[in-house]
Amino acid sequence: MDVDQLKAFLLVVNTKSFTRAAESMNVVQSTITTRIQMLERELGKELFKRDKRQISLTSAGRSFLPYAERIVELSREGMKVVQLEHSFHDQLVVGTTHAIWDYVIFEAIDRFHTTYPDISVRMITEHSSIIIRKMIDGLIDWGIVFYPVHHSKLELIPIIEDTFELIAAPTFTTPPIPLIPDDLRTLPYVHLNWGGSFSDWIQQIFGSHYVFPLEVDHVSLLLKFLQSKQGVGFLPRSVAKSLIHNGVVISLPFITDTPIPKRMIYLVQRKGNISIEHTEKLTEYIKIAFSQ
């Protein structure tokens, strides 16, 4: 057996899909199928039960799983040691969203890198669900995500309870009284879907089948359209506060019978492969960034 076969096996276990496993490894699905078949032939046992609706591990697959995980982990650690030799003490792969990178933790990561120049830092930008999946697959060591995850490989640390601010460009004419949900239908409202409880809350205001006149998927686009359309939109408070402080946007008073949702932001780290000293220091910097 080789490491690629074991990686394919683990990806199918985690994604419960040959297609998604192939996407993660940037290969065609037939390659994943062939690797699994070769691994099963070598072991003399079937590792998966397959039917039209789902994929699950056989008894042999469940027994083999912890050994495959350890072999792949040892392979990664061995490659890291060789690659970092004479250059860096360690490498840290950090993942979070565009909004968190750009408007909350850039200075914290910069400070950490300055304090520990012997640590190679690689930064990855993805949605929370993909960050979590890549952490389980061993591709990311440390991340910041918007919902809790419970997995034997991951340690979860709450950072801060966040909520959302209604914001606009500084040139927006602030109304004499607080805005209400009905105003979002008459004003130029620029929608950025923050997912989770925010999506549920917005659906209560607009209805589940409402089509927004203008919807974006990135904070920088939201800011540009707020300026050009003289509109309003929502940002997580953790993101909005630095923009408000720097005069990029203003916060608008907003009253609603249905409370604006709150959500916890979490730091997630992979167990056993990061120096406790460095992890604690990075956590300290991140918590300061969110509390400022």
N, C-alpha and C positions, 0 to 999 in steps of 0.2 A: 504494500500500500504506500501511497505517497501523500504529501501534505495537502495537495490540491483536492484529492479525493476526500480527505477528512474535512477540509474546509467546506466542500460542497455538501457533505453530510450534515455538518453543523448548521449551515445556512438553511437547508431544507427543514431541519428540526425547528429552527427559530421562526422561519417565515411560514412554515406549513404549506409551502408552494415551490414547485420546481421552477416555475416562471419567475417568481420574485428572487429566488436564489440565483438564477441565471443573470438577472438584472444587476444584482449586487456584485457579482463576479465579472460583469461585462463580457459574458459569453452567451452563446445561443443555448436554448433549453436542452437540445439534444446532447450538448457537452456535459451538462449536469447529470442527465439521465445515464450517459455512458460511464461517468465517474462513479456514480452510485452502484451501477451494475457491476463494474470491475471490483469495487470494494466488497460487495456482497459475494461475488464469486471467490474472492480471496479468503474471506472469512468463512465461507460455506454456509452462510445464514442470510435470510432476508431481514433487512433492517426496517423496512416500512411496510405498513398495510396500505394499499392503495384502492380507492374506489372513486366514483365520479364526484363525490361531494367533499371528501376530505382525505388528508394524509396523516397517518399516525404511526408511532413507533411500535414495532413488534417487541416481544420480551427480550430478544437478542439485541435489538436496537437500544432499548433502555439500559441494558447491562453494559453495552459498548460505549454509550454516550460520555460518561465521565472520563474514560480513558482517551477518547478522541479529543475532548476539550483540553485535557492536560498536555497531550502531544502537540497540539496546535499552539497552545500557550507557550510551551517550552521552545518551539520553533521560532515564534515571534520574539521571545526574549533573547534567544541566541543570536538572531539576526540583528536585533537592536544593539546588543553588546559589541558585535563586530563593527557595525556601521558607525557607532558613536566613539569607538576606540580612538584615543588621542585627540578627540575633538570636543566632546561634551560628556558631562557626568551622566546625564539622563535625557530623555525626551518626553515631553508632555503634549498630548493631542487634546485640544480644547474645542468644544462645539457649543454653539448657541445660535440664536436667530439674528438677522440683520439688525433689527431694532435694538436688541441688547448690546451687540457689538458697537454699533455706531453712536448710541446715545447714553449708554450707562457704564459699560465696563472697559472701554478702550484704555483709559488712563490706569485702571487697576492692573490690566495685563501688561501694559508698558512698564509700570513700576515693578511688577514681579520680574519681568525679563531683565530690567536694569539691576535689580537686587541679586538675581541669580543668573549671571551671564553664562554659566556652565550648563544651564538647562536649555535644550533646544525646544522651542515652543512652536507648535503647528496649530493654526486656527482654521476651523471648519464652520461654514454657515449653512444651516439647514433648519427645517421645521422641527418642533419638539419631538414628534413621533419618529422622525428619521434619526435624530440625535440618539434617542433611546435605543432604537434598533441597532445602530452602529456601535453603541456602547456594549450591548449584549454580544455582538459579533466580535468585539475586541478591537474595533477600528478607532474608537475614541476613548480616552481615559477619563475625561472630566467634562461635565456639561452643565448648562443652566437651562431648565425646561419649565413649562407652564402648567404641568399637572403631575401628580405623584405616580411613581412607578415602583412596583414591588417585585424584585427579582433577586435570586440568590447571589448573583454576581455584582450587584449594585448596592451602594450605600446612599441613602437619601437624607439630605439636610435641608430643612426649611430655611429660606433666607428672609423673605418679607411677604406680608399680605398686601397685595396690590389691588387697585381699582382703576377706574377710567375717568378721564377728564374730557369735557367738551371744549374744543379749542378752535381758534381761528387765527388768521393773519393779523398782525398789529394794526393794519389799516381797516380792519373790520369795525363797523360802527356798533359799539356795545349798546344793547337795548337798555332802557331805563328800569325794566323789571326782568327777573330771571326768565329764561327760555323754558318752554315746556315741550313734551314730545310732539304735539301737533305742529310746533314751529319747524321741526325737522322736515316736514312734508312741504312747507312753503319756502323755506330758505334753500339755497343751493347746499345740499348735504352730500358730502363726499364720503363714500363708504369704504372702510377697510375692515375686513372680517377678521376679528381676533380670536374666533373659534370658541369652543367650550360654552361657558355660561354667558359670555357676551353674545354669541350667536342666538342663544335661546331668548335672551332679553330683547335683542333687536327685533326678533320675530314677533314678540309680544307687542311691540310698538307699530311695526309696519305690516305684519301679517306674514305667514309662511311663504306665500307665493309672490311677494312684492318684488318687482324688478327695479333696482336702483338706477337712476339716471346716469350716475357716474360711480364706478367702483374700481378701486386700485388694489394692488397687492404688495405695496412697498411704501414705507414711511416717506421717502424722498419724493415720491409721486404725490402722495397726499399733501405734503407741504406746498408743492408747486401749484396744485390745483386750488388749494385754499387761498393762495395769493391771487391767482388769475381769475377765479370765479367769485372771490369774496364770499366763500362758503364756510361751512363748519364741518367738523369731524371729530372722531374720538381717538384718543391715544391712551395707552396705559400710563398711569400717573408716574411710574418709575421712569418712563421715557419722556413724558411731557415736562417734568420739572426742570430739567436742564435747558430745554428749549425755551421755556417760560423765563427762566433766570437770564438767559442770554438774549432775550427780546426777539426770538425767532417767531414765537406764537404768543397768544394771550389765552388765559383761561376764562371761559364764559360761565356765568351763573346759570344753573340748570336745575329745575325742580321736576320730579317725577313721582307718581304714586307707587310705581314699581321700582324699588331701590336699584341703583346701578350696581351690577354684580361685583363681587370681590373674588380674587383668586390668589392662591399662594404660589410664589415663585420658588423653585427648588434648585439646589445644587446637587448634582448626582456625580458620584465618582465610582470607578471600578475598584473593587476590593483587591488588595494585595499586590498592586503593581506600581504604587506611587509612594514616594518617601513621605512619611507622616509629617516631618518637619516642613517640607515644601507645601504639602496639602494644607496644613494649618495656616501657613502664611498667606497662601493664595486665597483661602476662605476668608481670612481677615480683611484682605484688600477688597474682595468682592462685597462683603457685607458693608464696608465703609462706603463703597461706591453707591450702593442702593440706599443707604441711610442719609446721604448728603442731600 
